[in-house]
Amino acid sequence: MISDRLRVASQFLKGYHYLADCGTDHALLPIYAIEKGFIKKAIASDNKHHPLLSAKKNINDHRLYGEIKTALADGLSYLNLENDVDVVTVLGMGGSLIVEILSKAYLYNVKRMVLQPNSQSKEVRKYLEDHKWEIVDEVFLKENDKYYQIIVCEQGKMTLSELEREFGPVILEQKSDIFKERIQLMIDQLSVAIKQTNNNKTLEKLNQRILFLKEAIK
Ligand SMILES: C[S@@+](CC[C@H](N)C(=O)[O-])C[C@H]1O[C@@H](n2cnc3c(N)ncnc32)[C@H](O)[C@@H]1O
């Protein structure tokens, strides 16, 4: 069974041709996307042997060795040799690592990227803003008590406000109940911290942060 997170991310691959799934682990996403007919072929890559072995086994079990090839590679280092890759996924990694991978990659022929940073999503959006990528869609979701953000971008230009850079322009626009729940949780945690401190500088910082968070769900 594929997770909701991967299922939602895969919806954004519809109509594309050749996917590069970086950090594929068990190759669940490319297998699902091909079986659903969202894409025609894929390269499933990982920088570690063990995940790649699981990927190969799953691909064989699903008899998709003709459609999905595997690569042991750091990040997307193979993209300059795979000119017809038109869509890229980097899911389930920290934001700094995603930025590091993207900044080393040859992305000129890529039309769309679907990214799911587990943390530091602000860094990812800043990278996109600075490197002529435009966010065209986003999803904020909760699965097994964890919150996830999926960022979909295409080549283009955008300018983000500080609030948009941190929380996502589309996520802010949609203000889903799950997003509001998450922000309220953060506000509640900070309110507890406020009660536990009497340092004026810390109090000021905490209060400013709460005001910023309140702005996100206004
Ligand atoms: C937490 S798993 C996420 C798997 C899958 N993408 C998902 O979202 O369910 C992260 C995977 O990324 C791989 N990985 C970590 N750093 C990488 C890098 N620099 N290049 C390629 N793969 C990497 C890990 O080996 C691991 O299989």
The ligand as an SDF file (V2000), in Angstrom:
LIG
                    3D

 27 29  0  0  0  0  0  0  0  0999 V2000
   13.3480    8.8610    4.0340 C   0  0  0  0  0  0  0  0  0  0  0  0
   13.7500    8.1230    2.5270 S   0  0  0  0  0  0  0  0  0  0  0  0
   12.4590    8.7390    1.4960 C   0  0  0  0  0  0  0  0  0  0  0  0
   12.0570    7.7160    0.4690 C   0  0  0  0  0  0  0  0  0  0  0  0
   10.9870    8.1690   -0.5070 C   0  0  0  0  0  0  0  0  0  0  0  0
   11.4840    9.2230   -1.3840 N   0  0  0  0  0  0  0  0  0  0  0  0
    9.7710    8.6320    0.2410 C   0  0  0  0  0  0  0  0  0  0  0  0
    9.5320    9.8390    0.2780 O   0  0  0  0  0  0  0  0  0  0  0  0
    9.0630    7.7980    0.8080 O   0  0  0  0  0  0  0  0  0  0  0  0
   15.1440    9.0380    1.9360 C   0  0  0  0  0  0  0  0  0  0  0  0
   15.9380    8.2910    0.8810 C   0  0  0  0  0  0  0  0  0  0  0  0
   16.8380    9.2160    0.2840 O   0  0  0  0  0  0  0  0  0  0  0  0
   18.0930    8.5930    0.1180 C   0  0  0  0  0  0  0  0  0  0  0  0
   19.1160    9.6560    0.0450 N   0  0  0  0  0  0  0  0  0  0  0  0
   19.6250   10.3940    1.0700 C   0  0  0  0  0  0  0  0  0  0  0  0
   20.5380   11.2700    0.6070 N   0  0  0  0  0  0  0  0  0  0  0  0
   20.6010   11.0830   -0.7390 C   0  0  0  0  0  0  0  0  0  0  0  0
   21.3770   11.6670   -1.7730 C   0  0  0  0  0  0  0  0  0  0  0  0
   22.2760   12.6260   -1.5250 N   0  0  0  0  0  0  0  0  0  0  0  0
   21.1990   11.2180   -3.0380 N   0  0  0  0  0  0  0  0  0  0  0  0
   20.3020   10.2440   -3.2980 C   0  0  0  0  0  0  0  0  0  0  0  0
   19.5550    9.6400   -2.3610 N   0  0  0  0  0  0  0  0  0  0  0  0
   19.6990   10.0540   -1.0900 C   0  0  0  0  0  0  0  0  0  0  0  0
   18.2050    7.6530    1.3030 C   0  0  0  0  0  0  0  0  0  0  0  0
   19.1230    6.6130    1.0720 O   0  0  0  0  0  0  0  0  0  0  0  0
   16.7490    7.1580    1.4350 C   0  0  0  0  0  0  0  0  0  0  0  0
   16.5290    5.9790    0.6910 O   0  0  0  0  0  0  0  0  0  0  0  0
  1  2  1  0
  2  3  1  0
  2 10  1  0
  3  4  1  0
  4  5  1  0
  5  6  1  0
  5  7  1  0
  7  8  2  0
  7  9  1  0
 10 11  1  0
 11 12  1  0
 11 26  1  0
 12 13  1  0
 13 14  1  0
 13 24  1  0
 14 15  1  0
 14 23  1  0
 15 16  2  0
 16 17  1  0
 17 18  1  0
 17 23  2  0
 18 19  1  0
 18 20  2  0
 20 21  1  0
 21 22  2  0
 22 23  1  0
 24 25  1  0
 24 26  1  0
 26 27  1  0
M  CHG  2   2   1   9  -1
M  END
$$$$
